[in-house]
Each structure stands twice: as C-alpha cells, then as structure tokens.
Amino acid sequence: MFNQIKTASIGLEPLDRLTSSFSALDPLRDSSETYRQISRSRFVPALERYSEATPDQSLSAISAQLDFYDDFNPTRGATFKDDYRLNSAAGGQFRIQMNSLEFDTYLQLIDFNTGTVLTDNDDTGSSSNSELTITIEAGKDYLIRATSFALYAIGSYEIEAQQISTTPTPPTSRAFNSTYGYGLVDAAAAVAQAISQSRFADIPNLGGRNWGNDMINAPEVWARNITGRGITVAVIDSGVDITHPDLANNIWVNRREVASDGIDNDQNGYVDDLYGWNFGQGQNNNNVMPGTSDPGQSHGTHVAGTIAALNNEFGVTGVAPNAQIMALRLGDVSNNRFTNGGNLAQAIRYAVDNGARVINLSLGWSDSAELASALSYAAARNVITVSAAGNLAESAPSNPASYATRWGLSVGAVDRNSAIASFSNRAGSDRSLRHVVAPGVEIYSTVPGNYDFSSGTSMAAPAVAGVVALMLSANPNLTHDQVQQIITGSTNRLSTVNQTFAMIDFNQAAIAETSLDYALST
C-alpha cells in the first residue's frame, strides 16, 4: 500500500540496489515505466497485504531521514526529498502525516506518471509537522514526497499512512426547482458525502450574527476539526483588506516571491505578487487593498470574511475559518460599479495557476469566449468557480453564473427563513444548471477596518465557496464534477408553496452594469 522507494524501512529491498542508479528510477526523470516494472514484480505481495486494511487502521509507519545523499526535489528547488509509492486496490481516503523534531516538514502528493504536484501541505495548525488528507483512485499509483520547507534542511523524520474511508460515491442530484434550483446548501451533508461518512451529528446553533453559518450547518463540520485548512479561495473582487484582524492570518502568501525586490522570483509573469494582484485597467500592480473613496470598495472584504474570517470569538466567523484568501482585485469601485474593471479571465487563470482550489465570483460579466475559456481552464484543473446569480430578480442567473450548466456553481440568495430574496435571480428552467441558494440577506461580515451588514447574491456565493473549501479540506482529491454532484445532491430541499419573499431595498441590491459590463453586487 505505502512503499518507500528509497529505503528498506518496511522490510523491502531498496530499489536503488536493483539498478545502477536510483535517480534513474525517479518518475520525474522520465523513467517511471522502469520503476513500475520493477516495483510490480518485486513489491506486489506487500501491496496486496496492506490493501486489506480497514478504515482507521494504520497501514504503515516509517522512520527515515533527509540527508545530503538524497536527490533534490525538482519541484521545490534546493530541498532534499524521499519518495514513497502509494497504491490501493480499493481506493479511498488516506491521511498522510510527516513529523520531525529536526526540521520543518513539507509533504507533496505527486502524480506518479506525470510528476505533477496534486496537492501539498507545509504546517498543520501551530505545528511545523505536515499532514495531507487525500483521496486516491483504486489501483492508481501516486508518490508521497517527503521534503522540507527550508532549503537544504536535513534530519530524521517519521511518515505514516492511514486509510480513513473508501472512495466517495456522489449522490444523485435532487429535484430541481425554478426558484431555488437544487435547494439550500448544507455543509454538514456535503462534507460527510465527500468523505463517505454518514451525516454529521447536529450541534446547538451558535445564534446571533452567526445565523447564516447555523443555517447551512457549518458548525457541525467544524466540530469534526474540518475548517478549510490547506485550501486557498481566490476572491476576485474590489480588493481585500489583508490587514483586517479577522482576516490577516488567513491571507494567502506567495512564498515563491521575495517581497519588494522588483523581481518576478517565481517567473509567473507578475512582479512582487506577494498577496495576489490588481488587474484593474491602468493599474496592473500588486496592490490588492481596496480603495477608500467609495463604500462599494468594501465589497471584496465583506465577501472574504464570509468565506474565511477567523474563529476567534470576536467579530464574525467565516464558513471555512482556516482557509486562505487569495486577494485578486479587479480595479476601483464607484456607485457599486467598477470604474476601471480589469480582465476577469486573466484573474481566473492567475488564481488557478497559483494554487487556488476555489474561486469566488460575486460579480456580473458579459458573455465572452475568453471568459468561457478561463472557466473551462479552471474546471479542467478541478478548481471550482462559485458565482453570484445576480440581483435583478430575473428568472435565470446572469453571467458568469449562467456558465454553471458546465462549469462551477451558481448561487441565489435567501433570508434567515429560507425565503428567496426579492432581488435574487432565480434558478430558471434548465436543470443542468448547478444552482443552489445560501444566506444572502443582512449578512454581517468584515469591511475594511470594521464590520457591517450587506445583502445580495454576492453575500450568498461566498457561503457556498466556504462550503466547497470545507469539502476540499476534508478530501482534496475531489474532482470538479464530484463537487458539483455532491453540492447539488446534499442540499436541503426548499419549496415555493406558500413562500414569502425577503424584502429589502432593491436599489441597494441590484447589479450596476457599466458600459464595460463589469459589475458588483452589494
């Protein structure tokens, strides 16, 4: 099940004794077929024995060390690495832990055939140890790469694999309603489905300004210690107050970039993009903080708080309070509209290429081949886009939410009584649209330097983005299609029979389009 390529710690002869050079067996050096042939002929009995383990049974624990004789990690520069082969006949979810008292550990999951990094983890909580919770396909080979965060770090470590569930089976989508789509998103049901467990036990409501989290059953997920850790959510919006005390510790940092040295250290095309990028027309810089000249500038910070405000007993708590926020600014805002809106498609591609697993789009946009291509690009890489349905009380979502027939999710807004908001665009008649609803009326969240209430489908979308972050934190290997199926198949069904409408000032919630077709919901 879990075989070390390099050492004999689990009683198997090291592969480097079977060939003149271990490095020639490194899959990242185009010799994966040689490795597969040797490993299959020599290690199959051990793999079969480990694959019979039951959930929560420890499969193997190995003591090893990084030293100067190890190969360099080709994906992290001047760091050493040990590779381990992971394979399960049945597939399922595994927890991989790497612990060391001598250096800051770093774990990576590698595609065995291509060498692509599928996911990684540096620290777990306040510890410098690393942990990955992954779902692997039955019979497929993966590499677990044990390496370090710091350059040239060496020392002893322990690594362990534990199977915790079998492969999830996405539920069948529920009945579709032209108002609510597939219904009210349910974090507890969705995360339980993502890890093939029964529904989580209910816990008492938090109450007060946390009613939105209560309504979508987020606290039930937190009680399982699933809080979005390890997942980055890109907020493409008006900018984010990255200094806000409820957000600062959850802001994504580009660790491949050196701050303020004027060099594109990671060669991604953006200089000094330490916290993200400002794609605004005429701006194109690394200032992701919102402007201060208009109240609408607070929009992105409000969205970010709903996703990932810290659970620190003051202010607000986000749906995924340990997720990270990648701040991507589209320009300045005046009267609820972008005045110099940038390239949304480019921002989406930046988010995907720089590690975001979820992208929140609380905005409106005109149809374009460039946007469709970017959304397809994200979905093909299992990055989930979550789009606000729009605030014009129309019968179907506006763009980009309308693309959820193929890519991502569309989100409408309801109030605390599950009544559809008067301003919210409805789901429409196309049941192929992955449309759900979430709390979006009088939502309390972060604004620059403070907190405030706001309403709109812009406030509902980040609640769903937070739920997706929780799902991916619990099971990072969920595919784009699995997320769509689980979200729409685990909802609480809502009915339009005898419904009332959440009434607020329509003008304060409407999407304000400009001639450039960039829009914000407030």
Secondary structure, 3 states (H helix, E strand, C coil): CEEECCCCCCCCCCHHHCCCCHHHHCHHHCCHHHHHHHHHHHHHHHHHHHHCCCCCCEEEEEEEEECCCCEECCCCCCCEEEEEEECCCCCEEEEEEEECCCCCEEEEEEECCCCCEEEEECCECCECCEEEEEEECCCCCEEEEEEECCCCCCEEEEEEEEEEECCCCCCCCCCCECCCECCECCHHHHHHHHCCCCCCCCCCCCCHHHHHHHHCCHHHHHCCCCCCCCCEEEEEECCCCCCCCCCHHHECCCCCCCCCCCCCCCCCCCCCCCCEEECCCCCCECCCCCCCCCHHHHHHHHHHHHHHCCCCCCCCCCCCCCCEEEEEECCCEECCEECCCCCHHHHHHHHHHCCCCEEEECEEECCCHHHHHHHHHHHHCCCEEEEECCCCCCCCCCCCHHHHHCCCEEEEEECCCCCEECCCCCCCCCCCCCEEEEECCCEEEEECCEEEEECCHHHHHHHHHHHHHHHHHHCCCCCHHHHHHHHHHCCECCCCCCCCCECCCHHHHCCCCCCCCEEECC
